Every structure is written in C-alpha cells, then in structure tokens.
Amino acid sequence: MPTPTDTFSTWLASAHLSEARLTPEQRGLLQAAFRFRQQQGDDYYSSRILSHFLLHCNCGLKVAQIARLVRISRPTASRQQACSSKQAIQQAHHRMAGRPYGKLLPRFAGPIAGFLLSHPQASRHDTLDFIEQNFGERVSTVALSKFLKKYGLDAATRQAALTPPARPILAPPTATTAAPTVVDLVLPPGIPVVQQGQAIPTPTPPFSRHGPSTPVLSC
C-alpha cells in the first residue's frame, strides 16, 4: 500500500514502471488507481478489486507489472486473469469467510445432485452458494470435493456416466487355413487297399483242415 507520503512516481518505481514511458491513457488510469490505493488501503478485498479491474480493462500493461503494482505474485495474477467478476467476488468472500464450520449431511446429496444436473456449468463456488442458501451450511471446497466424490457427483464421474461405453473392436477374420495333408498309411501285407467309392471285399473263408473232421467212422 502506498503511504500518504508516497508519490505517484514512487509507487510506479516500486513496480519497475517508468512514468515517462506511459501513454496519457495509462498515466490517467494509474493515477486513479493510486488514489484508490491511498483511500482504500491494501487489504485483500481492495487489492482483489483493483487487480481484477486492471487485469480486465485492456490498459496495455503486462500481467507481471500489474502484479507488482498491486503487490501480488505473478501466478496469482495469472489465475485472477481467468476469473469473471462474479468468480472474483465469490473467491474473495470464501477466502475471507474464515474456517468453514458447516457439515455436509447425506440428505444433502439428492438436492445437490439435482442442482448439478440442472446447472452442468456450475462452479464449486456456485455449489457452495447453493448449499448455504438452501441448508444454511458453509463448508470448504475441500469438504465439498470429498462429498461429491463419495456420492459420485464429481465432474469426472458425471462425465463418465454420460459417455456411452466403447464397443470392443473385433479382429478381422483370418484367412482359412490350408487343409491338412493326408498321411499315407502303410498297411500290412495281404490287406487290400480300398479306394473311395469301391465296395469293401468280403473276407475269404479260412482253409479247411486236412483229414476227417469226425473222430470215428460214420455209418
């Protein structure tokens, strides 16, 4: 915060800005920002409002220069650059609200699911505002993340539920394998080989033994 004895040039020099290199529009804008800082101070709310304005008014200053003017880090200024005015106010409110004291109960899951389904683009802070307005409970974003994941209401689970399952990719049919070759059988001697379509030959009767077949003479 610039002290009452600081001058406009001193404030610019602390941010490594040269007053001589500023355009007339930039000089007028920063003089107004300097008076705002002197009147409102450097508390979190004032710094957040001023940084949000400077980051979104197309003043031609770099993000790092604005961060040095408002005395915030360069990564913090980059994150704030992507926020809307509503998100900036919500984040400031939740940042300064202190330690959350509420508790998310299982009976909140149904109404919260209905809110998320009817507001698919709702942010975490929008959901926290819904909980506070409907249940009178103020909780942290960490507690909300655990609650949503527990009941399958987090963004990843909801997106997976809406995505149709992927069909398995079947492999293309392979070419028919070649027919197995017929192995030539080696038959014992005396067994005829029957070709396809021929009749099976009947076996020859056994040879009769020499001599009479009865032990005694017949009458």
Secondary structure, 3 states (H helix, E strand, C coil): CCCCCCCHHHHHHHCCCCHHHCCHHHHHHHHHHHHHHHHHCCCHHHHHHHHHHHHHCCCCCCHHHHHHHHCCCHHHHHHHHCCCHHHHHHHHHHHHCCCCCCCCCHHHHHHHHHHHHHCCCCCHHHHHHHHHHHHCCCCCHHHHHHHHHHCCCCHHHHHHHHCCCCCCCCCCCCCCCCCCCCCCCCCCCCCCCCCCCCCCCCCCCCCCCCCCCCCCCCC
